[in-house]
Amino acid sequence: MALPSLHRCLQLSDENEQLVKKLKKLQIRNKELEENLGQVQGEAHLQQFLRDCVTSRDVQVQTETRLLDRGGHSQDLTLEGDSVRLLQMYNELQKRYIKEIKANQEQRLSFSTASTLSLLSSSLSLLLLCFFCEFLIYYVVIFQCQWPEVKGRADMGEKETSASVLKAMILADTHLLGEIKGHWLDKLRREWQMERSFQTALWFLQPDIVFVLGDVFDEGKWSSPQAWADDVRRFRKMFSHPVSTELVVLVGNHDIGFHYEMTTYKVNRFEKIFNFTSGKLITRKGTNFVLVNSVAMEGDGCAVCRAAEAKLVALSHRLNCSQQPPGHSSKRCGDVEKLPASAPILLQHYPLYRKSDAKCSGEDTAPPEEKNTLFKEKYDVLSREASQKLMWWFRPRLVLSGHTHSACEVLHAGKIPEISVPSFSWRNRNNPSFVMGSITPTDFSLQKCFLPYESRVFALYWAAGALLGILLLAHFQLLTPPFYFAQRLISKHKAA
Ligand SMILES: [Zn+2]
């Protein structure tokens, strides 16, 4: 068989290529036709659907109708039949929408009124709480304090006994803040608390005499004359008292400085204002009180110390002579002016020497971590020597002191009781207190009167503040989403 010529081959190949191109064109055209067919079918379906859904069709009828907008305003429109139906549905929906909006607004208004009322009542409650915590609470707490009972002499009637009992209120370490260390808010609050406590106690308990056992001021040891004058003015205002009550103020290390910073100027400044001298005797209803400047009991022979000790020695002589039974008076007591024959009560700022507060018991003693700390002589407590001297000189029946800010009862030499009076200021304690003493020449009875716990007052404020915060959030609808969230959770739970 003869092979086709090369020319014939090329001709066939060209024809083949032409045929492939024609085939491709036909395929594209086929695709387009298929798509057109799909569209036509879709339109046919839609027309069928409209015929099924719309029961009457009157293409040529034109109707006048109104369009409601969301504000409830209407607008006249001219529309065809299907559109009229749709428009009617739309208007129905708009009416329902407007109704819902109105209902919602009414609900919001009533919610807002209720929320404003609850906010107002909460603010009023907060004001009442402030009034209670800053004023009434002192009455509530101090009303629970009673003067302790004390026995009179066997030959005395009940009336005579009550007339012969001296009602003494003893407090310590008020530490009125000064201009250097005291923050104005701290100062304002502490002084308000002490003033209210003191004035309420005066009004309710009506003591005959009040003793303040030193550290009246916090910065008396370094205050300028102006600052000192301001401190004194505030003290007089806070501790103002009727003439029927006597106020006796003793000196403490914060008033004139520790021994190394004590000067005659500072001692005189204090003594002039408070009419205090070391070795001063105050005799009321037959009871002798000896006031001691314990900062001057250093025993180093300094000028202030020598003068103080000399006065104490002279006073002890007078007191000891007065206690001698009639007819047994020694020659040395011949020219001594007699005092009531009652063993004195010693009042001072520093406590007599004790090792530590380890043996103290009661709810207002030093914190456990401080109880075993050994006391430093002449700093935390008087030196052993000075303590011994005071006990020898006076043989007191009771010693009352401050300085430690915590309570303690100590028995010295097995017979001389000493009471450490805690601080009267909330700056030093959560539960300040004062001591109430019913004192006769032969007996005494002491009772502590606690003031409000500051932690409890703060707890009340925190609780009230939190409640008011929640109400404020609710009032400004900042709590709405969590409420809805909770509501949804509840409804989901119920549905489940
Ligand atoms: Zn002190």
Boltz pocket constraint, residues with backbone or C-beta under 6 A from the ligand:
constraints:
  - pocket:
      binder: B
      contacts: [[A, 215], [A, 252], [A, 253], [A, 254], [A, 349], [A, 403], [A, 404]]
      max_distance: 6.0
